[in-house]
Amino acid sequence: MCGIVGYIGHRPARPILIEGLKRLEYRGYDSAGLALVHDDRITIRRSVGRIAALESKLDDKGSDAIVGIAHTRWATHGGPSEKNAHPHVSRSGRIALVHNGIIENYRALRTFLEQQGICCVSETDTEVLAQLIGHFYDGNLEQAVRDALHEVQGTYGIAVVSADEPDRLVAARKGSPLIIGIGDGEYILASDAAAIIAHTHQVIYLSDGEMATLTRDGFRTMTLDAVPVTKEVTAVEFSLDQIELGGHEHFMAKEIFEQPQSIATTLRGRLDPRQGVVTLGGIAHLARDMARARRIIFTAQGTAWHAGLVGEYLFEDIAKLPAETEYASEFRYRNPVIEDGTVVIAISQSGETADTLAALREAKEKGALVLGVVNAVGSTIARESDAGVYLHCGPEIGVASTKAFTSQLAVLIMMAIRLGRRRFLSHDEGCRLIRALAEVPNMASRVLQQSDAIREAVQQYINRENWLFLGRGYNYPIALEGALKLKEISYIHAEGMPAAEMKHGPIALINEGMPVVFIATQCHQYDKVISNIEEVRSRGGRIIAVATEGDTEITSLAEHVFYVPDVPEPIQPLLAVLPLQLLAYHAAVLRGCNVDKPRNLAKSVTVE
């Protein structure tokens, strides 16, 4: 959620820190601040609101500092305010800290500090950690951080500096990502590679239970018990231009229209339509274990959970394997039954989603084979899974996921075909699905050409505060996803559900003029979807339909129809979701909402 940037090197730190914070704005935040080490002291500046408000508070103090840390905060303990913003400082004012995560035992630690005569001035859990490090400090910042963290329960990614050790920056992580960018005589610490790639593509990823000490001359990595750890230097695989707007008004628009390319990249090198073969190198060595699996569990949160629901249909339909989809936040806290032959597939765009990571660890503890489907190379879920498949869809900046979702669907379709071919799927059917999947990027371009028409349709209903999204079969999860997108960024109340469920209660909500979105593509339940449309029409609802090209019947039943190409049913969700993404985007813009930074939301949810 929050963002961390730290710098130590030979250049002025402040502009690098501010630039880094701006690169992390998409993660969601409500306040920002920085700490600069210079002239035997630490200068702190903090503000509520956007980074521009922080910039307005900057003066000449610390402008020549070559060491500093910065932070964007998303409020958890204590509301958005200047006193609650990071960095927080020790009682002496000579140690500053920024923190992502939650200190669960902060109340007990606060009581301990008060008994030592140390009082906190903020409402946050983070300040307790800053004060605790100050309490343990005796001239060795690294040891003081280590001593303090041994008392902490919870999650953290932290960066700490001290005026008494101005050539040192200490970092540690447990459950919240930290990356160290390696430059020429300089190091940049961040919670996300987006803050680093303007300066270097060479990075190391800290793992849980590890810390690092950075100086201008080098860095050391170790466990919290001071056992040295050798880290592999890897290259960040995306470029700076991929995280810039590139002429679009919003990142969400850019990412919606990038989907023909991002899906193509996800598929590239993995499909052989002529031979009917899918190659997924990350899980190739597990082909026999997968073929012998007895049960699949998808676990995820939010949009990724909807991808898992589609995966459930895919694996049961194509591979004939029992499958179910679990909210990771529920899976981790109950006592899930993991039998021999259970495969758990954790889906996460960032690879750092706290609930999904915890569910993954629970599944591994119970003996499941755990696979990851993530976008971020080197992320925690990628490292802790037994194996997995990368999306390779490029960085996604908009908080509301679009291209990551379609790449998740593409990966799950490929996994289902690959597994199906080893079980019950015929060669001819496999070839048919692969050929259709290979054409999706071109088809997606055609669907997105309807953007202006979708905007005109949405404009008629922009003041309606209640919408329904309905679908059957493969398109039921797409109805859920369409509703989620609309409420995430336009703040319109929307509900998605199976179309058949409507008459069991929700039909009572339908009144004159209510917009109801149907995913009504050609499928084996098409006639039943048409009956559901008739039920809504008879009660005054206004129909917006996503239908298959060539379907003329539906134009007499719907006020607005947006078409997608005719593809096999398992591949329909990849195309059917595109008009719904555009619908949500245009609704948000027309209502004057901040599309890329919706209120109360963060891109990567790394706390409970």
Salt bridges, closest charged atoms under 4 A:
GLU19 OE2 - ARG23 NH2 4.00
GLU19 OE1 - HIS199 NE2 2.67
ASP39 OD2 - HIS38 ND1 3.19
ASP40 OD1 - ARG94 NH2 2.87
GLU55 OE1 - LYS22 NZ 3.15
ASP59 OD2 - ARG45 NH2 3.03
GLU82 OE1 - LYS57 NZ 2.50
ASP125 OD1 - HIS77 ND1 3.67
GLU142 OE2 - ARG146 NH2 3.05
GLU142 OE1 - ARG220 NH2 2.36
ASP164 OD1 - ARG94 NH2 2.88
GLU165 OE1 - ARG168 NE 3.10
GLU186 OE2 - ARG11 NH2 2.85
ASP192 OD2 - ARG27 NH1 3.22
ASP208 OD1 - ARG173 NH2 2.80
ASP208 OD2 - ARG361 NH2 2.56
GLU210 OE1 - LYS231 NZ 2.85
ASP225 OD1 - HIS150 NE2 3.16
GLU237 OE2 - HIS392 ND1 3.44
GLU244 OE2 - ARG23 NH1 3.55
GLU249 OE2 - HIS250 NE2 3.93
GLU258 OE2 - LYS254 NZ 2.63
GLU258 OE1 - LYS403 NZ 2.80
GLU324 OE1 - ARG295 NE 2.88
GLU326 OE2 - ARG334 NH2 2.23
GLU352 OE1 - ARG173 NH2 3.93
ASP355 OD1 - ARG332 NH1 2.70
GLU362 OE2 - LYS366 NZ 3.78
GLU384 OE2 - ARG361 NH2 2.64
ASP386 OD1 - LYS364 NZ 3.98
GLU396 OE1 - LYS603 NZ 2.59
ASP428 OD1 - HIS427 ND1 3.62
GLU429 OE2 - ARG432 NH2 2.83
GLU465 OE2 - ARG591 NH1 3.19
GLU481 OE1 - HIS306 ND1 2.76
GLU481 OE2 - LYS485 NZ 2.74
GLU488 OE1 - LYS485 NZ 3.11
GLU495 OE2 - HIS493 NE2 2.87
GLU549 OE1 - ARG446 NH2 2.56
GLU559 OE2 - ARG542 NE 3.69
GLU569 OE2 - HIS524 ND1 3.00
GLU608 OE2 - ARG332 NH2 3.51
